[in-house]
């Protein structure tokens, strides 16, 4: 069977992973013949930085899990349908939704509560200081249904749907709209000092990074280069920002990028990591390997960055034939690298897709998304581990 690349979800849930068509829009090429479910798992011997791994969700697609400021909760997006349950648990996934809703999980009890509206699509949740509210992006003002998926064109593309950023209490009440411009406003995170939101927007005609106050005021643009800038997170001291970017250089590349942008599409064939000051100054490139490097997050020491990448084989041919013949789906693992681009170290070795890592505020734990031990194609779950220095 010929396998083709199709679009996943905004927010780069499965960015540049090799998916195949299925009823839910995309699925992963997984060997499920030896799959078993475990709440507590052992790390691979090579995963020396990870201990006491816990699987927190089971079934469907769960992504972008981020710690509260206190470290005792997670906000995450999921296609599990917990909308009708006042307080669900991670063991009761239920049926799969067509797109993501936003949930908060208590790490002690593993109780889960819906915080989004239950309609439209959501992405990119994050806690506010004090842990009484979260922000997330949603399309629910456009309509109650999931946004249509872009047509398959043989290459990985994701849609820039009409997301706005919202703030809401943990009980889903008192929703507040923080962005009002047409188009894509998403990928928002909050600085550790609790003063600033950084996010990606097309408000000025390109995909750039912006900052704003917690109440949605005082917008300022941080990037100006042609191309995609996004997925930004602050350093532990809130003075710097790490982000992913694709900046086309050749005229033909620029034309192709802008033509897709006009169709509200992005084709991120290459993403490199950058760091800059929180005001947008002193931009420096960290990686230059031609791979898909994304989901960067600062190590607690503020000098290293953990991220996901399909390095060292970013251009493996399509499984089952494809250009070049043979080969298989490239794997995405977590890596550490110095903010100067030195000292690359691989962190995960199990599974075909590991991404969206975040250290707990005290630096003792790591949360990330993985397909390890998946029970079916297209399943992503949340994993939590003790971090071993």
C-alpha positions, 0 to 999 in steps of 0.5 A: 500500500502506498503511504502518503503524508497528510496534515496532522493538527495545528500546533505541530502535534505530529510535525513531519512524522510519517503518517498514513490515512485513517478515519480520524485524519492521520495515524502512525506506522506502529508495530502493535503486535507486542503492545501492553499497557503500563501505568509505571514503566522502565526507561530503556538502559540508554535513557539514563536521564529518565527514571520512574516513568509513568504513563498518564493517558491511554488511548487516542491523541493526547498532546502538549502537556505543560506543568502548572506553576506549582508543578502539581497539575498539567494542562493538555489537549486531547481527542479523548471525549471527557466533555460530559464527565464532571471529573474523569480519570486518565484510565477512561479515555472514551470515544475519540473526537475529531479534534482537540479539546483542552483539559487539566489533570491533577497529578496526584489523583490523575483526575481530569477536567474540561476547561475549553468550551467543548466545541471547535478545535483547541490547541496550545494550553498554558497556566497563568501564575497562581494556577487558577486560570489557563490560556489556550487557543480555540476556533469555537468563535468561528463555528462549533465543528472541527476545522476542515483538514487541508487536501493531501498534496504529497507533502506534510502541511498544517493549516493556519486555522482561525484561532484566537487566544482565550483565558479561562478559570479551571472550572471552564468559567469566566472565559476571556478573549485575549486576541481579536485579529483575524487569522492564526493566533496560537502557540502561546506560553507564559514567562516564569516570572508571570508577566508576559505571554509570547505567541505566534500570529499572522496579524502582520501578514507573516508568521511571527512571534509577538509578546503581550501582557497577561490581559492581552494588552501591549502587543509588540512584535519580536521577529521580522524575518520572512518565514515561520517563527513559533513554538516559543518558551521563556528561559527560567529567568524569563530573560530569553526566549527559545523558538523554532523557525523556518526562514526561506532564503532562495527566491523560489523558496520564498515564493512557495512559502508565501503562496502557501501562507495565502492559502493558510498553510505551512509546509515546515520541511526544515525547522531550526532552533533559535534563541533571543532576548525577551525583547526580540534582540540578539537573535542567535541560531542554535541548530543547523542540521537541516532536520525538523527541530521543534518543541524546544524548552530550556533546561533548568540550568538556563544554558541547555535546551531540550527539544524534539528532532528527527536528526540524524536522518531527516530525509528518509524515503517514504516507507513502502516505496517512495522516492529513493525506495525502501527506508521507513518512517523517521523517528523523533526523539528528545535531545539536549543541546547547549544554547551555543549549539554544542554538546548534543545528547540524545535523551529518548530511545524508545518509540517512534515519536517523542516530543513536547518536553517540559521540565517541572518548575523545580527541575525534578521531573520531565513531561513529554508526549510519546507513542511508546507502548501505544495500543493502536495506530495514531495513539499519543500519550502523556508520560512523566518521569523523574529527571536524573541529572 
